[in-house]
Amino acid sequence: MTIFAIIYILIFIIFALVAYAVLQIKLFGMRVKDFWTFIEANQMLDKLYKFARQYENMSPQEQLIYLAEAEKIFKAFDNVPDTLWEEEYDKYKAVLSKYKDIKMIRWVEENK
């Protein structure tokens, strides 16, 4: 009987913590979906940052993939307040710089 009581209390605590997290996200002026997309984009930002530093010359297919993933990241980061991703700003800036370089290279190649 006491095991069931402990299990119910633990389940209640878990639901309370989840509700509190959702409430904090809502109070911050965001939707939960935007916050979750931001978390996923933050993980992808780390991957793109490493990729941007390692590869100087990408194939056209790699460039397209990089551009598409970078655009998803930029969109997700635009949906959340800047204070959430201040510590990721350097990575964001490096990915954005590589994004601009690739866009410029592709624009030059198209206009030849």
Buried (B, 14 or more C-beta within 10 A) or exposed (E): EEEEEEEEEEEEEEEEEEEEEEEEBEEEEBEEEBBEBBEEBBEBBEEBBEBBEEEEEBEEEEBEBBBEBBEBBBEBBEBBEEEBBEEBEEBBEBBBEBBEEBEEBBEEEEEE
